[in-house]
Amino acid sequence: MGPIGEAGGAAALGRRPWWRRVLDFRNREAPWAGDRPRLRRGFGYLVTWVLWACVLALLITAVVYADTAVSAVRDHFAKRSPVGGPDTVVASRSYEGHEPRLLFDKLNNTWWGPGISQAGTGEWVEARFEQPTRLLDVIITPGVSSRADKFSQSALLHRVEAVITTADGKTATRILTLNQGAGGQRQVFRTGEVTAVRFVLRSAYGAAADKQVSIAEIEFFGPSKSGRIS
């Protein structure tokens, strides 16, 4: 009986059946030496690798676009100053006596118009720079004057598409939306080194058969030479 009892005791102290180990979550035995549990390479392992891949991608993106981010922050806080007028101004067409150069004469009682009624959709005026110029803002004064009592004399610019050509020959498009208020309206216009900006008419307030869209003035602003925050 002794040996049998000893054998039974050894069996009792031996490794429990698998079904007991599965059901008893509170009293799990430590693994025996040489019988370590297998590494789990399931869903959690995959998630860990995905997270590390995302972190690596973010780091690479930050390095690649670091200069762009720095420029954006610098432009946001830079003091603005007027940019000298463009070297050349051309237009798809113009009303007699109201050439496109009048848009940049720093007078708000002269104006440019395409010479056709209604909204003049698709007509354009383009400012060109011989030397690449960095632009931050643009102020557009719609109508034949900055005076509100003269607004009814023409259709007023509502939406204009700005086609920007940079020094590297690439183009970008932005839609500028104006309201019906009097005077100049400032629009954020941060760009790289620009050689040309074409303003394409898209829609107008008060368009009618006996009115054309008119623009009194366009003013460009770039970073001041000091580069300080105003």
Steps between C-alpha positions, in 0.01 A plus 500: 500500500793729568636509145156528361428787731824667401422455136154641552648795685742567219217483252300739717791744495554456130378728222123537499284397202451761232131543574577591863754756391252657255216521753703621798603855410561611858760241596715455195824314563832645408649320198754225574861555413556426135129531431461873437176617338520575130521864398170640385537653154138572436299820464687688774834432333365635170363814666838569657674487162233722342548761773877501454454534123272802555754663730774446244283645222425807711869555570586473130219742409617748763853495361389534137257787566693677774596790273140541382371506857760756606413721201128477579556609861733779392252628240213489748674734744699710252436872477337589167617771267376603152663331204592720207259471210547221246731560204231409247121482514295337225133406467281281284315818396434849639234768484618802299687747721524254790816303437624234746796716611247719687457218751846576638514880480425540875186701421160368601298717263638336186402149397532209261210316338486228233263701279223240497181493703386261770761321716768479230564139597834374369647845425828566677773743588858391572783664696852393406827544690844492336658405832334227709306668781373354827138597570315475831176697454300667226245780532231525232274804471192405294288744301585826323595667828543432870199722568182310584279750316663395171451126546185492290691614191645154435470135589716413802755223508385204710729206425832517318736214419866585559738294285848534649818422305813450710866537406535125441226510234234330713147637530251502787140616513313678778144625518456842662153601618409864555201654676291798390663747735665822388875546482793262480461141618807319627554135408768268638727418207809319627700369208852406406710703259244620247553609139135549401150515646195475274163607641216323318145632549259232619190672641368844592242677711239703315591367154269645235476556127590868540789451747849352490724381782744772605804490728646824631826377649716196578781529755760236583675471836812303588727460803669819614878517481524508878312170521369597843155448643292814479 
